[in-house]
């Protein structure tokens, strides 16, 4: 099954937008086998969003679904790296590189 339109992240990904992003992810998990997240426009990321992303990754694995980032802005990449969540090079799903 091909994924639907990607989840478009806003420029601000944090505590103030966590509820919206959580809702979008819940809908995606109900409706899709493949979940794509476009993080190309993200300018600010806080720990609340990173926790949501890690949780969603675990949910995807538990439900045997693919979840992947199709674009990653430099601020998102930097936030992931600072949190010790460097991305692997896998195109199939989000996997955290082991440091």
Backbone atoms as SQL, in Angstrom:
CREATE TABLE atoms (id INTEGER PRIMARY KEY, chain TEXT, resi INTEGER, resn TEXT, atom TEXT, x REAL, y REAL, z REAL);
INSERT INTO atoms VALUES
  (1, 'A', 1, 'UNK', 'N', 0.842, -1.181, 0.000),
  (2, 'A', 1, 'UNK', 'CA', 0.000, 0.000, 0.000),
  (3, 'A', 1, 'UNK', 'C', 0.883, 1.239, 0.000),
  (4, 'A', 2, 'UNK', 'N', 0.581, 2.174, -0.859),
  (5, 'A', 2, 'UNK', 'CA', 1.348, 3.419, -0.938),
  (6, 'A', 2, 'UNK', 'C', 0.828, 4.390, 0.103),
  (7, 'A', 3, 'UNK', 'N', 1.701, 5.225, 0.608),
  (8, 'A', 3, 'UNK', 'CA', 1.298, 6.187, 1.624),
  (9, 'A', 3, 'UNK', 'C', 0.488, 7.314, 0.993),
  (10, 'A', 4, 'UNK', 'N', -0.332, 7.933, 1.801),
  (11, 'A', 4, 'UNK', 'CA', -1.086, 9.114, 1.379),
  (12, 'A', 4, 'UNK', 'C', -0.148, 10.311, 1.418),
  (13, 'A', 5, 'UNK', 'N', -0.722, 11.491, 1.283),
  (14, 'A', 5, 'UNK', 'CA', 0.103, 12.689, 1.360),
  (15, 'A', 5, 'UNK', 'C', 0.895, 12.699, 2.663),
  (16, 'A', 6, 'UNK', 'N', 2.126, 13.187, 2.606),
  (17, 'A', 6, 'UNK', 'CA', 2.944, 13.220, 3.820),
  (18, 'A', 6, 'UNK', 'C', 2.368, 14.163, 4.877),
  (19, 'A', 7, 'UNK', 'N', 2.684, 13.880, 6.110),
  (20, 'A', 7, 'UNK', 'CA', 2.364, 14.790, 7.200),
  (21, 'A', 7, 'UNK', 'C', 3.338, 15.956, 7.084),
  (22, 'A', 8, 'UNK', 'N', 2.806, 17.155, 6.915),
  (23, 'A', 8, 'UNK', 'CA', 3.634, 18.348, 6.771),
  (24, 'A', 8, 'UNK', 'C', 3.839, 18.973, 8.148),
  (25, 'A', 9, 'UNK', 'N', 5.065, 19.006, 8.599),
  (26, 'A', 9, 'UNK', 'CA', 5.354, 19.646, 9.881),
  (27, 'A', 9, 'UNK', 'C', 5.446, 21.153, 9.701),
  (28, 'A', 10, 'UNK', 'N', 4.993, 21.865, 10.710),
  (29, 'A', 10, 'UNK', 'CA', 5.053, 23.322, 10.703),
  (30, 'A', 10, 'UNK', 'C', 6.479, 23.782, 10.984),
  (31, 'A', 11, 'UNK', 'N', 6.708, 25.082, 10.848),
  (32, 'A', 11, 'UNK', 'CA', 8.051, 25.603, 11.111),
  (33, 'A', 11, 'UNK', 'C', 8.404, 25.481, 12.588),
  (34, 'A', 12, 'UNK', 'N', 7.397, 25.530, 13.451),
  (35, 'A', 12, 'UNK', 'CA', 7.615, 25.419, 14.898),
  (36, 'A', 12, 'UNK', 'C', 7.093, 24.066, 15.376),
  (37, 'A', 13, 'UNK', 'N', 7.973, 23.213, 15.827),
  (38, 'A', 13, 'UNK', 'CA', 7.597, 21.890, 16.334),
  (39, 'A', 13, 'UNK', 'C', 7.970, 21.820, 17.800),
  (40, 'A', 14, 'UNK', 'N', 6.970, 22.015, 18.635),
  (41, 'A', 14, 'UNK', 'CA', 7.249, 22.019, 20.058),
  (42, 'A', 14, 'UNK', 'C', 6.007, 21.789, 20.875),
  (43, 'A', 15, 'UNK', 'N', 6.075, 22.189, 22.106),
  (44, 'A', 15, 'UNK', 'CA', 4.994, 21.965, 23.054),
  (45, 'A', 15, 'UNK', 'C', 3.689, 22.605, 22.577),
  (46, 'A', 16, 'UNK', 'N', 3.772, 23.739, 21.926),
  (47, 'A', 16, 'UNK', 'CA', 2.562, 24.443, 21.474),
  (48, 'A', 16, 'UNK', 'C', 1.881, 23.748, 20.297),
  (49, 'A', 17, 'UNK', 'N', 2.620, 23.001, 19.520),
  (50, 'A', 17, 'UNK', 'CA', 2.040, 22.314, 18.363),
  (51, 'A', 17, 'UNK', 'C', 1.959, 20.805, 18.568),
  (52, 'A', 18, 'UNK', 'N', 2.332, 20.327, 19.741),
  (53, 'A', 18, 'UNK', 'CA', 2.380, 18.879, 19.994),
  (54, 'A', 18, 'UNK', 'C', 1.009, 18.222, 19.826),
  (55, 'A', 19, 'UNK', 'N', -0.040, 18.880, 20.286),
  (56, 'A', 19, 'UNK', 'CA', -1.378, 18.296, 20.182),
  (57, 'A', 19, 'UNK', 'C', -1.785, 18.110, 18.719),
  (58, 'A', 20, 'UNK', 'N', -1.518, 19.110, 17.890),
  (59, 'A', 20, 'UNK', 'CA', -1.816, 19.003, 16.451),
  (60, 'A', 20, 'UNK', 'C', -1.032, 17.869, 15.803),
  (61, 'A', 21, 'UNK', 'N', 0.263, 17.830, 16.084),
  (62, 'A', 21, 'UNK', 'CA', 1.100, 16.789, 15.493),
  (63, 'A', 21, 'UNK', 'C', 0.697, 15.406, 15.995),
  (64, 'A', 22, 'UNK', 'N', 0.349, 15.310, 17.263),
  (65, 'A', 22, 'UNK', 'CA', -0.096, 14.043, 17.832),
  (66, 'A', 22, 'UNK', 'C', -1.358, 13.560, 17.112),
  (67, 'A', 23, 'UNK', 'N', -2.306, 14.475, 16.903),
  (68, 'A', 23, 'UNK', 'CA', -3.537, 14.129, 16.192),
  (69, 'A', 23, 'UNK', 'C', -3.279, 13.667, 14.769),
  (70, 'A', 24, 'UNK', 'N', -2.396, 14.358, 14.078),
  (71, 'A', 24, 'UNK', 'CA', -2.062, 13.981, 12.692),
  (72, 'A', 24, 'UNK', 'C', -1.431, 12.594, 12.649),
  (73, 'A', 25, 'UNK', 'N', -0.554, 12.311, 13.608),
  (74, 'A', 25, 'UNK', 'CA', 0.080, 10.991, 13.656),
  (75, 'A', 25, 'UNK', 'C', -0.934, 9.900, 13.994),
  (76, 'A', 26, 'UNK', 'N', -1.827, 10.163, 14.943),
  (77, 'A', 26, 'UNK', 'CA', -2.858, 9.169, 15.287),
  (78, 'A', 26, 'UNK', 'C', -3.711, 8.829, 14.072),
  (79, 'A', 27, 'UNK', 'N', -4.130, 9.854, 13.343),
  (80, 'A', 27, 'UNK', 'CA', -4.918, 9.616, 12.126),
  (81, 'A', 27, 'UNK', 'C', -4.127, 8.796, 11.119),
  (82, 'A', 28, 'UNK', 'N', -2.869, 9.125, 10.965),
  (83, 'A', 28, 'UNK', 'CA', -2.031, 8.391, 10.012),
  (84, 'A', 28, 'UNK', 'C', -1.894, 6.930, 10.413),
  (85, 'A', 29, 'UNK', 'N', -1.731, 6.660, 11.701),
  (86, 'A', 29, 'UNK', 'CA', -1.610, 5.275, 12.150),
  (87, 'A', 29, 'UNK', 'C', -2.902, 4.497, 11.915),
  (88, 'A', 30, 'UNK', 'N', -4.038, 5.158, 12.005),
  (89, 'A', 30, 'UNK', 'CA', -5.324, 4.482, 11.763),
  (90, 'A', 30, 'UNK', 'C', -5.545, 4.202, 10.279),
  (91, 'A', 31, 'UNK', 'N', -5.067, 5.099, 9.424),
  (92, 'A', 31, 'UNK', 'CA', -5.428, 5.057, 8.011),
  (93, 'A', 31, 'UNK', 'C', -4.359, 4.509, 7.074),
  (94, 'A', 32, 'UNK', 'N', -3.124, 4.405, 7.527),
  (95, 'A', 32, 'UNK', 'CA', -2.027, 4.107, 6.594),
  (96, 'A', 32, 'UNK', 'C', -1.138, 2.970, 7.078),
  (97, 'A', 33, 'UNK', 'N', -0.496, 2.360, 6.130),
  (98, 'A', 33, 'UNK', 'CA', 0.551, 1.379, 6.422),
  (99, 'A', 33, 'UNK', 'C', 1.929, 2.042, 6.374),
  (100, 'A', 34, 'UNK', 'N', 2.018, 3.098, 5.557),
  (101, 'A', 34, 'UNK', 'CA', 3.262, 3.860, 5.426),
  (102, 'A', 34, 'UNK', 'C', 2.982, 5.304, 5.815),
  (103, 'A', 35, 'UNK', 'N', 3.806, 5.825, 6.700),
  (104, 'A', 35, 'UNK', 'CA', 3.632, 7.192, 7.171),
  (105, 'A', 35, 'UNK', 'C', 4.878, 7.986, 6.801),
  (106, 'A', 36, 'UNK', 'N', 4.674, 9.013, 5.993),
  (107, 'A', 36, 'UNK', 'CA', 5.770, 9.888, 5.603),
  (108, 'A', 36, 'UNK', 'C', 5.600, 11.228, 6.302),
  (109, 'A', 37, 'UNK', 'N', 6.720, 11.734, 6.799),
  (110, 'A', 37, 'UNK', 'CA', 6.717, 13.006, 7.511),
  (111, 'A', 37, 'UNK', 'C', 7.672, 13.956, 6.800),
  (112, 'A', 38, 'UNK', 'N', 7.135, 15.080, 6.363),
  (113, 'A', 38, 'UNK', 'CA', 7.941, 16.101, 5.693),
  (114, 'A', 38, 'UNK', 'C', 8.363, 17.131, 6.732),
  (115, 'A', 39, 'UNK', 'N', 9.641, 17.096, 7.091),
  (116, 'A', 39, 'UNK', 'CA', 10.197, 18.019, 8.089),
  (117, 'A', 39, 'UNK', 'C', 11.101, 19.060, 7.436),
  (118, 'A', 40, 'UNK', 'N', 10.887, 19.301, 6.171),
  (119, 'A', 40, 'UNK', 'CA', 11.738, 20.213, 5.422),
  (120, 'A', 40, 'UNK', 'C', 11.596, 21.677, 5.783),
  (121, 'A', 41, 'UNK', 'N', 10.465, 22.065, 6.369),
  (122, 'A', 41, 'UNK', 'CA', 10.226, 23.477, 6.696),
  (123, 'A', 41, 'UNK', 'C', 10.414, 23.781, 8.178),
  (124, 'A', 42, 'UNK', 'N', 10.824, 22.795, 8.955),
  (125, 'A', 42, 'UNK', 'CA', 10.967, 22.975, 10.402),
  (126, 'A', 42, 'UNK', 'C', 12.120, 23.931, 10.703),
  (127, 'A', 43, 'UNK', 'N', 11.824, 24.941, 11.520),
  (128, 'A', 43, 'UNK', 'CA', 12.842, 25.919, 11.932),
  (129, 'A', 43, 'UNK', 'C', 13.193, 25.804, 13.408),
  (130, 'A', 44, 'UNK', 'N', 12.244, 25.312, 14.220),
  (131, 'A', 44, 'UNK', 'CA', 12.470, 25.183, 15.664),
  (132, 'A', 44, 'UNK', 'C', 11.894, 23.858, 16.151),
  (133, 'A', 45, 'UNK', 'N', 12.665, 23.149, 16.959),
  (134, 'A', 45, 'UNK', 'CA', 12.243, 21.871, 17.525),
  (135, 'A', 45, 'UNK', 'C', 12.568, 21.892, 19.014),
  (136, 'A', 46, 'UNK', 'N', 11.610, 21.439, 19.838),
  (137, 'A', 46, 'UNK', 'CA', 11.939, 21.307, 21.254),
  (138, 'A', 46, 'UNK', 'C', 11.801, 19.847, 21.679),
  (139, 'A', 47, 'UNK', 'N', 12.130, 19.587, 22.927),
  (140, 'A', 47, 'UNK', 'CA', 12.173, 18.218, 23.426),
  (141, 'A', 47, 'UNK', 'C', 10.790, 17.559, 23.397),
  (142, 'A', 48, 'UNK', 'N', 9.727, 18.311, 23.567),
  (143, 'A', 48, 'UNK', 'CA', 8.381, 17.730, 23.523),
  (144, 'A', 48, 'UNK', 'C', 8.120, 17.086, 22.167),
  (145, 'A', 49, 'UNK', 'N', 8.515, 17.773, 21.106),
  (146, 'A', 49, 'UNK', 'CA', 8.312, 17.204, 19.777),
  (147, 'A', 49, 'UNK', 'C', 9.205, 15.987, 19.561),
  (148, 'A', 50, 'UNK', 'N', 10.441, 16.061, 20.012),
  (149, 'A', 50, 'UNK', 'CA', 11.330, 14.914, 19.859),
  (150, 'A', 50, 'UNK', 'C', 10.780, 13.691, 20.585),
  (151, 'A', 51, 'UNK', 'N', 10.198, 13.896, 21.771),
  (152, 'A', 51, 'UNK', 'CA', 9.581, 12.787, 22.498),
  (153, 'A', 51, 'UNK', 'C', 8.414, 12.207, 21.701),
  (154, 'A', 52, 'UNK', 'N', 7.620, 13.070, 21.094),
  (155, 'A', 52, 'UNK', 'CA', 6.505, 12.617, 20.267),
  (156, 'A', 52, 'UNK', 'C', 7.014, 11.797, 19.080),
  (157, 'A', 53, 'UNK', 'N', 8.068, 12.248, 18.446),
  (158, 'A', 53, 'UNK', 'CA', 8.628, 11.545, 17.300),
  (159, 'A', 53, 'UNK', 'C', 9.181, 10.176, 17.701),
  (160, 'A', 54, 'UNK', 'N', 9.881, 10.108, 18.818),
  (161, 'A', 54, 'UNK', 'CA', 10.411, 8.822, 19.298),
  (162, 'A', 54, 'UNK', 'C', 9.257, 7.872, 19.629),
  (163, 'A', 55, 'UNK', 'N', 8.238, 8.379, 20.289),
  (164, 'A', 55, 'UNK', 'CA', 7.080, 7.561, 20.626),
  (165, 'A', 55, 'UNK', 'C', 6.394, 7.039, 19.365),
  (166, 'A', 56, 'UNK', 'N', 6.230, 7.898, 18.375),
  (167, 'A', 56, 'UNK', 'CA', 5.606, 7.487, 17.113),
  (168, 'A', 56, 'UNK', 'C', 6.442, 6.422, 16.411),
  (169, 'A', 57, 'UNK', 'N', 7.746, 6.538, 16.505),
  (170, 'A', 57, 'UNK', 'CA', 8.630, 5.540, 15.903),
  (171, 'A', 57, 'UNK', 'C', 8.414, 4.180, 16.553),
  (172, 'A', 58, 'UNK', 'N', 8.281, 4.175, 17.876),
  (173, 'A', 58, 'UNK', 'CA', 8.039, 2.919, 18.607),
  (174, 'A', 58, 'UNK', 'C', 6.674, 2.345, 18.251),
  (175, 'A', 59, 'UNK', 'N', 5.682, 3.206, 18.119),
  (176, 'A', 59, 'UNK', 'CA', 4.343, 2.756, 17.729),
  (177, 'A', 59, 'UNK', 'C', 4.371, 2.144, 16.337),
  (178, 'A', 60, 'UNK', 'N', 5.068, 2.787, 15.422),
  (179, 'A', 60, 'UNK', 'CA', 5.177, 2.251, 14.060),
  (180, 'A', 60, 'UNK', 'C', 5.805, 0.861, 14.076),
  (181, 'A', 61, 'UNK', 'N', 6.850, 0.698, 14.840),
  (182, 'A', 61, 'UNK', 'CA', 7.508, -0.609, 14.921),
  (183, 'A', 61, 'UNK', 'C', 6.560, -1.649, 15.515),
  (184, 'A', 62, 'UNK', 'N', 5.852, -1.295, 16.568),
  (185, 'A', 62, 'UNK', 'CA', 4.937, -2.229, 17.219),
  (186, 'A', 62, 'UNK', 'C', 3.789, -2.632, 16.297),
  (187, 'A', 63, 'UNK', 'N', 3.358, -1.711, 15.437),
  (188, 'A', 63, 'UNK', 'CA', 2.259, -1.981, 14.509),
  (189, 'A', 63, 'UNK', 'C', 2.762, -2.477, 13.152),
  (190, 'A', 64, 'UNK', 'N', 4.049, -2.684, 13.046),
  (191, 'A', 64, 'UNK', 'CA', 4.689, -3.143, 11.808),
  (192, 'A', 64, 'UNK', 'C', 4.334, -2.240, 10.626),
  (193, 'A', 65, 'UNK', 'N', 4.448, -0.935, 10.867),
  (194, 'A', 65, 'UNK', 'CA', 4.220, 0.060, 9.827),
  (195, 'A', 65, 'UNK', 'C', 5.527, 0.782, 9.557),
  (196, 'A', 66, 'UNK', 'N', 5.625, 1.341, 8.372),
  (197, 'A', 66, 'UNK', 'CA', 6.802, 2.138, 8.030),
  (198, 'A', 66, 'UNK', 'C', 6.516, 3.597, 8.329),
  (199, 'A', 67, 'UNK', 'N', 7.480, 4.235, 8.946),
  (200, 'A', 67, 'UNK', 'CA', 7.394, 5.671, 9.188),
  (201, 'A', 67, 'UNK', 'C', 8.747, 6.248, 8.813),
  (202, 'A', 68, 'UNK', 'N', 8.725, 7.237, 7.938),
  (203, 'A', 68, 'UNK', 'CA', 10.009, 7.804, 7.520),
  (204, 'A', 68, 'UNK', 'C', 9.892, 9.299, 7.296),
  (205, 'A', 69, 'UNK', 'N', 11.036, 9.945, 7.459),
  (206, 'A', 69, 'UNK', 'CA', 11.134, 11.365, 7.145),
  (207, 'A', 69, 'UNK', 'C', 11.516, 11.478, 5.679),
  (208, 'A', 70, 'UNK', 'N', 10.768, 12.268, 4.941),
  (209, 'A', 70, 'UNK', 'CA', 11.093, 12.425, 3.527),
  (210, 'A', 70, 'UNK', 'C', 11.863, 13.708, 3.269),
  (211, 'A', 71, 'UNK', 'N', 11.934, 14.555, 4.251),
  (212, 'A', 71, 'UNK', 'CA', 12.735, 15.777, 4.175),
  (213, 'A', 71, 'UNK', 'C', 13.100, 16.148, 5.606),
  (214, 'A', 72, 'UNK', 'N', 14.293, 16.604, 5.794),
  (215, 'A', 72, 'UNK', 'CA', 14.736, 16.974, 7.135),
  (216, 'A', 72, 'UNK', 'C', 15.487, 18.299, 7.035),
  (217, 'A', 73, 'UNK', 'N', 14.933, 19.322, 7.655),
  (218, 'A', 73, 'UNK', 'CA', 15.609, 20.622, 7.656),
  (219, 'A', 73, 'UNK', 'C', 16.863, 20.537, 8.520),
  (220, 'A', 74, 'UNK', 'N', 17.755, 21.474, 8.339),
  (221, 'A', 74, 'UNK', 'CA', 18.972, 21.484, 9.160),
  (222, 'A', 74, 'UNK', 'C', 18.654, 21.676, 10.642),
  (223, 'A', 75, 'UNK', 'N', 17.700, 22.575, 11.010),
  (224, 'A', 75, 'UNK', 'CA', 17.369, 22.691, 12.430),
  (225, 'A', 75, 'UNK', 'C', 16.829, 21.378, 13.026),
  (226, 'A', 76, 'UNK', 'N', 16.041, 20.636, 12.252),
  (227, 'A', 76, 'UNK', 'CA', 15.537, 19.341, 12.737),
  (228, 'A', 76, 'UNK', 'C', 16.688, 18.357, 12.896),
  (229, 'A', 77, 'UNK', 'N', 17.553, 18.310, 11.911),
  (230, 'A', 77, 'UNK', 'CA', 18.712, 17.407, 11.967),
  (231, 'A', 77, 'UNK', 'C', 19.595, 17.754, 13.175),
  (232, 'A', 78, 'UNK', 'N', 19.819, 19.040, 13.403),
  (233, 'A', 78, 'UNK', 'CA', 20.636, 19.482, 14.542),
  (234, 'A', 78, 'UNK', 'C', 19.993, 19.080, 15.869),
  (235, 'A', 79, 'UNK', 'N', 18.666, 19.263, 15.985),
  (236, 'A', 79, 'UNK', 'CA', 17.966, 18.905, 17.222),
  (237, 'A', 79, 'UNK', 'C', 18.045, 17.404, 17.479),
  (238, 'A', 80, 'UNK', 'N', 17.875, 16.612, 16.436),
  (239, 'A', 80, 'UNK', 'CA', 17.981, 15.160, 16.586),
  (240, 'A', 80, 'UNK', 'C', 19.381, 14.756, 17.038),
  (241, 'A', 81, 'UNK', 'N', 20.380, 15.378, 16.452),
  (242, 'A', 81, 'UNK', 'CA', 21.769, 15.072, 16.808),
  (243, 'A', 81, 'UNK', 'C', 22.051, 15.454, 18.256),
  (244, 'A', 82, 'UNK', 'N', 21.621, 16.653, 18.666),
  (245, 'A', 82, 'UNK', 'CA', 21.826, 17.094, 20.057),
  (246, 'A', 82, 'UNK', 'C', 21.162, 16.150, 21.051),
  (247, 'A', 83, 'UNK', 'N', 20.037, 15.563, 20.658),
  (248, 'A', 83, 'UNK', 'CA', 19.315, 14.646, 21.535),
  (249, 'A', 83, 'UNK', 'C', 19.867, 13.226, 21.469),
  (250, 'A', 84, 'UNK', 'N', 20.905, 13.025, 20.660),
  (251, 'A', 84, 'UNK', 'CA', 21.471, 11.682, 20.525),
  (252, 'A', 84, 'UNK', 'C', 20.639, 10.796, 19.631),
  (253, 'A', 85, 'UNK', 'N', 19.852, 11.400, 18.747),
  (254, 'A', 85, 'UNK', 'CA', 18.962, 10.657, 17.867),
  (255, 'A', 85, 'UNK', 'C', 19.339, 10.848, 16.403),
  (256, 'A', 86, 'UNK', 'N', 20.607, 10.724, 16.105),
  (257, 'A', 86, 'UNK', 'CA', 21.022, 10.862, 14.716),
  (258, 'A', 86, 'UNK', 'C', 20.289, 9.863, 13.844),
  (259, 'A', 87, 'UNK', 'N', 19.889, 10.264, 12.659),
  (260, 'A', 87, 'UNK', 'CA', 19.160, 9.383, 11.752),
  (261, 'A', 87, 'UNK', 'C', 20.104, 8.430, 11.057),
  (262, 'A', 88, 'UNK', 'N', 19.624, 7.225, 10.822),
  (263, 'A', 88, 'UNK', 'CA', 20.394, 6.289, 9.999),
  (264, 'A', 88, 'UNK', 'C', 20.157, 6.659, 8.547),
  (265, 'A', 89, 'UNK', 'N', 20.802, 5.968, 7.667),
  (266, 'A', 89, 'UNK', 'CA', 20.665, 6.283, 6.246),
  (267, 'A', 89, 'UNK', 'C', 19.565, 5.469, 5.575),
  (268, 'A', 90, 'UNK', 'N', 18.775, 4.743, 6.330),
  (269, 'A', 90, 'UNK', 'CA', 17.715, 3.916, 5.766),
  (270, 'A', 90, 'UNK', 'C', 16.619, 4.775, 5.150),
  (271, 'A', 91, 'UNK', 'N', 16.223, 4.432, 3.930),
  (272, 'A', 91, 'UNK', 'CA', 15.119, 5.131, 3.284),
  (273, 'A', 91, 'UNK', 'C', 13.773, 4.508, 3.641),
  (274, 'A', 92, 'UNK', 'N', 13.788, 3.336, 4.229),
  (275, 'A', 92, 'UNK', 'CA', 12.550, 2.623, 4.493),
  (276, 'A', 92, 'UNK', 'C', 11.803, 3.122, 5.712),
  (277, 'A', 93, 'UNK', 'N', 12.518, 3.526, 6.734),
  (278, 'A', 93, 'UNK', 'CA', 11.847, 3.941, 7.951),
  (279, 'A', 93, 'UNK', 'C', 12.787, 4.775, 8.804),
  (280, 'A', 94, 'UNK', 'N', 12.218, 5.414, 9.805),
  (281, 'A', 94, 'UNK', 'CA', 13.057, 6.176, 10.728),
  (282, 'A', 94, 'UNK', 'C', 13.739, 5.180, 11.645),
  (283, 'A', 95, 'UNK', 'N', 15.028, 5.218, 11.639),
  (284, 'A', 95, 'UNK', 'CA', 15.800, 4.417, 12.585),
  (285, 'A', 95, 'UNK', 'C', 16.878, 5.323, 13.139),
  (286, 'A', 96, 'UNK', 'N', 17.156, 5.166, 14.394),
  (287, 'A', 96, 'UNK', 'CA', 18.146, 6.013, 15.051),
  (288, 'A', 96, 'UNK', 'C', 19.504, 5.375, 14.928),
  (289, 'A', 97, 'UNK', 'N', 20.458, 6.144, 14.469),
  (290, 'A', 97, 'UNK', 'CA', 21.829, 5.661, 14.341),
  (291, 'A', 97, 'UNK', 'C', 22.398, 5.435, 15.732),
  (292, 'A', 98, 'UNK', 'N', 23.088, 4.394, 15.897),
  (293, 'A', 98, 'UNK', 'CA', 23.711, 4.097, 17.200),
  (294, 'A', 98, 'UNK', 'C', 25.035, 4.826, 17.256),
  (295, 'A', 99, 'UNK', 'N', 25.207, 5.649, 18.285),
  (296, 'A', 99, 'UNK', 'CA', 26.413, 6.450, 18.416),
  (297, 'A', 99, 'UNK', 'C', 27.540, 5.674, 18.844);
